[in-house]
Amino acid sequence: MKSIKFAFEDLEVWQKSVDFANKVISFAEEIKTDRKHFRLIEQLEAASTSIALNIAEGKGRYSKKEFAQFLYIARGSLYETITLLIIYHQRGCISEENLDKSKALGEHIGKMLSSLINSIKKSS
């Protein structure tokens, strides 16, 4: 039986975003905090997964303009994720090494999103 594949799965930026989300979720699982910060951990997981989710949702839309709008939202979720990681690093919950790795991958994903947005705008 042939495996079904969705169009968004071929996008390298989507693939990198899924990897990024998995790494961030792993960091979140290691955070030791009391219940009063649990909502921020949930927000970290939601923001990190939202990047790939918005890329996929945008790819499923009928117009390039809509796709670009979802890519903007994905970029916003990326920035939100990095901000939360910085906050957790400042609180001593995430190592500098993990923060730096996350920021490097996040910067790469951000550039990929911007390039894809620009190519969509040019072709519209």
N, C-alpha and C positions, 0 to 999 in steps of 0.2 A: 504494500500500500504506500502510495506517495505521500510524503509529509506536506501538509498545508502550510503555506507561508504567506504572511501579510506583507504588504508593500513597505510598511515602516520598518520591518525587521532588516531590510537591506540598507537602511540608513546608518552609516557609521556613528553619527552623533547620537542616535537612539541607542545603539549598542554600548557606546561609552557611558551614556547616561544610566543605563541599567547596571553596569559595573560600578559606577559611582554610587548609586543608591545602595547597592549591596554592601559596599565598603562603609558607607555612613551608618547603615543599620547595624553592622558589626560593631562600630564604635559606640553606638547608642546602647547596645546590649551590655557593654562593659561599664557604662556609667553607673556609679553607685551614688544614689541620692535618695532622700526621703520623699514621701508622697507629695509634698508641696511643689516639687519640680517635675512631677511626672508628666504634666501637660506640655512642658517644653520639650521633653524627650519625644512625646507623640508628635509635636510640631516638627521636630527635626526629621523624624521618619517620614512624615507626610510631605514636607517640602522637598526632601531628596527624591522621593518616588514621583513627585509631581512633574519633575523635569521630563523624564521618559514618557510619562502618561500624557503630557500635553503635546509632545512631539507626535506620539501615536494618534492622538485624537485629531490633531491638525492635519496629519497626512490623510485621514479619513474624510476630510471635508471636501466640498465640491469646487472650491475656488482657491486659487493661489493666495488671494488676499486673506481668506480665512486661515489658511495654513500659516502664513506669515504671522498673523495675530497670535496663534497658539504658540509659535516659536518665541514671540516676545514674552508671553506668559511663562514659558519654560525657562527663559533667561532670568526672569524675575524670581522664579522658584530657586534657581541656582544661587542667586545672590542672597536669598533668604537663608538657604542652607549654609552657605559660607559664614554668614553673620552668626547663626546659631552655633556653628562650630567654634568660631572665635570666642563667643561668650562662654561656652563650655571649657575652652582652653584656659581662658582667664580665671575660671573658677577651679582649675586644676583637675578637671575631669577628662580632658583629652590631651595627650602628649603633644609637644611641639612638633615632633616628627610626623605624627598622624595629621596634625593640622596642616603642615607644610605639604605633605603628599596630597591632601584633599584640595588645598588651594591650587596646586600645580595642575591636577586633573581638572578642577573646576575652571581654571583659566583656559585650558585647552578646549573644554566643552563650550565655554562662552565664545571663544573665537570661531568654533565650528558653527554654532548657532548664528552668529553675526554673518558669517560667510553665506550660510544657507539663506538667511533673510535677504541679504543683498542680491544673491542670484535670483531669488524669486521676484524681487522688485524689478530687476533689470529685464526679466522675461515677461513681465506683465504689461 
